Amino acid sequence: MSERPLIAIDLDNTFVNYTTAFKECLEQMGYDGYADAPDPSDYSFACEGWFDNVRTQPVLHRRAVGLGLYLRERPYPHAPEALDDLRHGGFRIVLATSRYDDQEDTDRWLCGMGFEGGRLNDLAECNTDFATIVRDRWTAWLGWCHAFDKTALGADVTVEDNPHTLDRLMDKDMKVLVKRHAYNLPQCDRAEQSGLGLAFDDWAQVPALAKRLVKENAK
């Protein structure tokens, strides 16, 4: 582990509220009845209060992106302050998203919100492992990247909501902080029972929990 531990933070429904922004887009598209929809109990949104099958959300998601979905998202309460606390606590922070359809929206959103950090994918070199670049050559405190495989970043702690990504991380014995949702409760339990991570509801908890996991890594 480096002297300055690396924490990788997912965006949608982890650092920022995807579900609320998606509801706003649905309303703009003329889909009524979702304003009071609950936190989805399935990651596919094919669940009570949402859609009847797994094919609906991806179609409506693509349309919502065209309406500026990613630019509408807002950080969860206390999340920006948590970044400052992590920074002053000695962490290097990478906002890592598996978005494949954002064009320049992620960059624009980060600039608009005042999160000044470089796009780490631009540092990639031929035949150089991306995780090596992030861990050994990147010196700034904050950056962001597209990363479909979050395990490849080799972060000391990964903050995530996606149940499939969480399982892949824990399968490789990597430490996780789980942003608790109705759809990832089994992963919350797995993280805490295995000792590989902790679950949280409020971003104000994250700096202390991240430091706790890093200390456990160092043992």
Disulfide bonds with the S-S distance in Angstrom:
none
